[in-house]
Amino acid sequence: MSYHERVQEFYGRGVRAAREGRFMASDHFFQRAVSRAYSLSGVDGQVQCARHIARIYKDMGLARMAARHYRRALSLLVREDARDSEVYAIIVARLEELNRASLSRVLHGLGIISPGNGPVTDLELHASHVIEEVRRIIESGPATDTDCARVAERLNNAEVPTGKGGPWTSRLIRDLCDASLD
């Protein structure tokens, strides 16, 4: 089996494993494919490999796994005191991009952002208020159950509707907070 065919085999096995939800196996196969294809070594090689695997997951539509590998690359750079490097800035930008996309998908799933170009709905009218509340919670770190309950109560008192027309719950707020931090 040729070198190129071996790399393609590892890549294909990684894609199959990711589609089946076996992410440890897919990480292993992608790692082998990338390291063979690019002959990467050392910390710089590990960072580049993590970036490459993150791009593969992003292209597959697996934003959470992509974000995980971007965070892995960032932690490797932090250990090497490379926070001022260009690579660090690029990875941070990619991670922020993924976070915005994840938050948009969650908001859309809750019905806060309506599809199409129709008139502005009550949900869209209040979306900025909901986002502001969520950002206020997470600016100091991961949200607590108490914080989520308080925000849900404030939104319900202000008569801000959810996407399904029901009252806000701390679980809905927690989902938004988690999507913002991913």
C-alpha positions in Angstrom: 0.0 0.0 0.0 1.4 3.4 -1.0 2.1 6.2 1.4 -0.8 8.3 0.0 -3.2 5.4 0.1 -2.3 4.8 3.8 -3.0 8.4 4.6 -6.4 8.2 2.8 -7.2 5.0 4.6 -6.6 6.6 8.0 -8.6 9.7 7.0 -11.5 7.6 5.7 -11.6 5.5 8.9 -11.6 8.7 10.9 -14.6 10.1 9.0 -16.5 6.8 9.4 -15.8 6.8 13.1 -16.8 10.4 13.5 -20.1 9.8 11.7 -20.8 6.9 14.0 -20.1 9.1 17.1 -16.9 7.3 18.0 -14.8 10.4 18.6 -11.9 8.8 20.4 -11.4 6.5 17.4 -11.8 9.3 14.9 -9.3 11.5 16.8 -6.8 8.6 16.6 -7.3 8.0 12.9 -7.2 11.7 12.1 -4.0 12.1 14.2 -2.3 9.3 12.3 -3.5 10.6 8.9 -2.3 14.2 9.6 1.0 13.2 11.2 1.8 10.9 8.3 0.8 13.4 5.7 2.7 16.4 7.1 5.5 14.7 9.1 4.8 16.9 12.1 6.8 16.7 15.3 7.3 18.5 18.6 4.9 21.0 20.2 4.6 23.0 16.9 3.6 19.8 15.2 1.0 19.0 17.9 -0.5 22.5 17.5 -0.6 22.2 13.7 -2.1 18.7 14.0 -4.8 19.9 16.4 -5.7 22.8 14.1 -5.9 20.5 11.1 -8.1 18.0 13.0 -10.3 20.9 14.1 -10.7 22.0 10.5 -11.7 18.5 9.5 -14.4 18.4 12.2 -15.6 21.9 11.3 -15.9 20.8 7.6 -17.9 17.8 8.8 -20.3 20.1 10.7 -19.1 18.9 14.2 -18.5 22.3 15.8 -18.2 21.0 19.3 -15.4 18.6 18.3 -13.7 21.3 16.3 -13.8 23.7 19.3 -12.3 20.9 21.5 -9.3 20.6 19.2 -8.9 24.4 18.8 -8.9 24.6 22.7 -6.3 21.8 22.8 -4.1 23.8 20.4 -4.5 26.9 22.6 -3.5 25.0 25.7 -0.4 23.7 24.0 0.5 27.2 23.0 -0.2 28.6 26.5 2.2 25.9 28.0 4.9 27.1 25.6 4.2 30.8 26.5 3.2 31.6 22.9 0.2 33.8 23.7 1.6 36.6 21.6 2.1 34.5 18.5 0.2 34.9 15.3 -0.9 31.2 15.5 -2.5 31.9 18.9 -4.5 34.8 17.5 -5.7 32.8 14.5 -6.8 29.9 16.7 -8.6 32.3 19.1 -10.4 33.9 16.1 -11.5 30.4 14.8 -12.8 29.4 18.3 -14.8 32.7 18.6 -16.2 32.0 15.1 -17.4 28.5 16.2 -18.9 29.9 19.4 -20.9 32.5 17.5 -22.2 29.8 15.1 -23.1 27.5 18.0 -25.0 30.3 19.8 -26.9 31.2 16.6 -27.9 27.6 16.1 -29.2 27.3 19.7 -31.0 30.6 19.5 -32.6 29.5 16.3 -33.6 26.2 17.9 -35.3 28.1 20.7 -37.2 30.2 18.2 -35.5 33.4 19.2 -34.2 34.0 15.7 -36.9 33.4 13.1 -36.0 32.2 9.6 -36.9 34.2 6.6 -37.3 37.9 5.9 -40.8 38.5 7.3 -41.8 41.2 9.8 -39.9 41.4 13.1 -41.4 39.1 15.5 -41.7 39.5 19.3 -39.0 36.8 19.6 -36.5 38.7 17.5 -37.5 41.9 19.2 -36.4 40.5 22.6 -33.4 38.4 21.4 -30.9 41.1 22.2 -32.3 41.3 25.7 -31.9 37.6 26.2 -28.4 37.6 24.8 -27.4 40.5 27.0 -28.7 38.6 30.1 -26.7 35.5 29.0 -23.5 37.5 28.4 -23.8 39.1 31.8 -23.9 35.7 33.4 -20.9 34.2 31.6 -18.6 37.1 31.6 -17.3 35.9 35.0 -17.1 32.3 34.0 -19.5 29.3 33.8 -23.0 30.0 34.9 -24.4 28.5 38.2 -27.9 27.1 38.6 -28.8 30.1 40.8 -27.7 32.6 38.1 -29.7 30.8 35.5 -32.8 30.7 37.7 -32.5 34.5 38.4 -32.2 35.3 34.7 -35.2 33.0 33.8 -37.3 34.8 36.5 -36.2 38.3 35.2 -37.1 37.3 31.6 -40.5 35.9 32.7 -41.2 39.0 34.7 -40.4 41.2 31.7 -42.8 39.0 29.6 -40.0 38.0 27.2 -41.3 34.9 25.2 -39.3 31.8 24.5 -39.3 30.3 21.1 -42.1 27.9 22.0 -44.2 30.5 23.8 -43.6 29.0 27.2 -41.9 30.5 30.3 -38.2 30.7 30.5 -36.6 28.0 32.7 -33.1 27.8 34.2 -32.4 24.8 31.9 -33.1 27.0 28.8 -30.8 29.7 30.1 -28.1 27.0 31.0 -28.3 25.8 27.4 -27.7 29.3 26.1 -24.8 29.8 28.5 -23.2 26.5 27.6 -23.5 27.3 23.9 -21.8 30.6 24.5 -18.9 29.0 26.3 -18.3 26.1 23.9 
